[in-house]
Amino acid sequence: MNDDNIHFIRKSLKDLFYNLDVYKGIKHQPGAFLIWKEMNIDQLLDELGSFQDKCTAIALLKAFGFNSLHASNQQLPDGMKTEWIRDKMAMKKLLVRN
């Protein structure tokens, strides 16, 4: 599962979550809505949002173009990027596992 797919899932879940208010009080068949009651959707959306924030931060670091900096000044952003990529991969592993 790639990062764009995870972002698409987050957007879709947010749409569904925010539209659930429309269905309150309407009698419906048991099924998909029962799953929502068993899951902590707020926590899942928060985790998906944190993952998206990490992806955006990494993309911004890559886009900034630190190659023009002196080698000693590249160490900090390169270290941050490496750490953030490691964090992102760990987050992705947990999200995909669930």
Buried (B, 14 or more C-beta within 10 A) or exposed (E): EEBEEBBEBBEEBBEEBEEEEEEEEEEEEEEEEEEEEEEEBEEBBEBBEBBBEBBEBBEEBEEEEBEEBEEEEEEEBBEEBEEBBEBBEEBBEEBEEE
